């Protein structure tokens, strides 16, 4: 992979919309903001720890399957867009290696699970899949009155666009 392609794989630097951590909670926020992600349709995403960090933080993107962008939502909020980005190819021998390679296999109606540090499990159902330009920051916006999860990776074979999968919160266990 060329250096230019590697540079194009990163997520936006941060989310939008102010301090999403402290707005409109449905549940008490988890003590630790680290999340875990499971996507049954994806081979590599099974209970993976998802830290928060900038899309330009190479160490976080290398050492983790994905990251949650700062200033995006959390699952315990009434209205949120939890924005998680991961490498499609990643770095061999690390947790990012092929982590989001098969995100394109996830489609409408598929389930995605997020667990917070307090053990609550949030079930999301996919409702949209699309390809956008890397400069399209509209994918970071919240959807009024909804709690959604957005997953992002790069397109193949050239990494020039972004594959976006959006899912809506359908249930919470352990609340």
Secondary structure as UniProt FT lines:
FT   HELIX           3..8
FT   HELIX           20..22
FT   STRAND          35..38
FT   TURN            40..41
FT   STRAND          48..52
FT   TURN            55..56
FT   HELIX           58..63
FT   STRAND          67..68
FT   TURN            70..71
FT   TURN            75..76
FT   STRAND          80..85
FT   TURN            92..93
FT   TURN            95..102
FT   HELIX           103..105
FT   TURN            108..109
FT   STRAND          111..115
FT   TURN            117..118
FT   STRAND          121..133
FT   TURN            134..135
FT   HELIX           137..140
FT   TURN            144..145
FT   STRAND          147..154
FT   TURN            156..158
FT   STRAND          161..173
//
